[in-house]
Amino acid sequence: MKQKIETKLLIIIGLIVLLLIPIFMIQNLIDERADLQDQVQADIAKSSSAEQQIIGPFIHAEYIETSTRDGKTIDHAVSVLLLPESLNIDSTLSTFEKYRGIYKALLYRSKNRFDGVFDTTSLKPLAGKKIKRLNLVMAIADIRGIGQGSQISMNDHTYKLLPGTQIAQLPEGVRIELDYASIMEAPILPYQIDLNLQGMRKLALAPVGKETSLTMQADWPHPSFVGDYLPIESNISQQSFSASWQTNYFATNLQELFNHCLFQNECAQFKQRSMGVNLVDGVNHYLKSYRASNYALLVILLVFASFFLLEVLRGEPIHPVQYGFVGLALAVFYLLLISLSEHLGFNLAYLLSALSSAFLLSIYVAGMLKNSKHGGFFFLGVVFLYGLLFGLLSAEDYALLMGSVLVFAVLSLIMMLTRTVNWYSTKPQADNEVT
């Protein structure tokens, strides 16, 4: 009998290893479907607008400097960069979705108001110079997202936006051409910018002002704040969120990084200095399905352990083929979950998949044990197990704790039920029997 138990345990372990093959295949399928969704989103971004980053406003001047070398007169261009003294940004995002087949992409339309002042004192050395260009620039990651109604006002004068920045390191964006005499009439130059911009998921803004403040609101309840600066205040509800940022040039060191970008072509670190939001999908069914499949081994172990325990306590053998069919039914649950979630959403798909799997297993167990009562108990047990698994998926912060408690509780239950079993005869003994 001992040899039979050891042989059965080896067979069960072998079945569990074999069942990992379909589990891995299902996980690969989830990865492929998730990659396909990312590809569709990239295609939508190509035909619409991608993630957005705004750098600006700033004044970029370029003048011609004449020097003499070896008796020859040489003209070369010199660039001057002026960042605003203050930059206040108010951004409001409204989200919408675009579909391609069963896949969707999250986009937004934003209304952005920029206002502040420039100190033009540092531009006085340009007087008398041959100015090649003098522009107020807004660098934008994807200018296809610029909407109607965008405009720039300075000194109560509204300017027409021109495409391009005329800066090789930051070519995408818009600009307006300034008149040197007009902007030098007073040392303080106020500005106001209305920028309507469409993008996909992410909106980041560079804190180019010596004093920068940003307030943002959106009708999306799942923000992920991105960039080098977290908001000083945020409020997240079930329908929307709002947040505010505040920083200064002592904390950003943006002037030096900007100079490195323009004059030394080292822009990577400069572009990372931003603050903003990434509108994440709060119900990513591919991610949740993959996380659920990671618990497949635990579910199979628990069900097989209950079968083996039932076999030992009842003294009635269960054929390895029956173990195999039960394991396949548990694996098919994850296939149902991923396929249904693409059409019904994760929660409803999980409910239908769990009930279908539990119902199938209960009917099979009732016929296998020739006892409908045991089939009903098994149905309740499987539903309870899937309920615990759903709780693990929902409580990300406590998933490890809940999983550890579950394993400990199941192990304790098995040990208590089998504490009087004589494993050489596989028959329970009385509690008061001395072995």
Buried (B, 14 or more C-beta within 10 A) or exposed (E): EEEEBEEBEEBBEEBBEEBBEBBEEBBEBBEEBBEBBEEBBEEBBEEBBBBBBBBBBBBBBBBEEEEEEEEEEEEEEEBBBBBBBBBBBBBBBEBEEBEEEEBBBBBBBBBBBBBBBBBBEBBEEBEEBEBEBBBBBBBBBBBBBBEEEBBBBBEEEEBEBEEBBBBEBBEBBBBBEBEBEEBBEEEEBBBBBBBBBBBBBBBBBBBBBBBBBBBBBBBBEBBEBBBEBEBEEBEEEEEBBBBBBBBBBEEBEBBEBBBBBBEEEEBEEBBEBBBBBBBEBEEBBBBBBBBBBEBBEBBBBBBBBBBBBBBBBEEEEBEBEBBBBBBBBBBBBBBBBBBBBBEBEBBEBBBBBBBBBBBBBBBBBBEBBEBEEBBEBBBEBBBEBBEBBBBBBEEEEEBEEBBEEBEEEBEEEBEEBBEBBEEEEBEBEEEEEEE
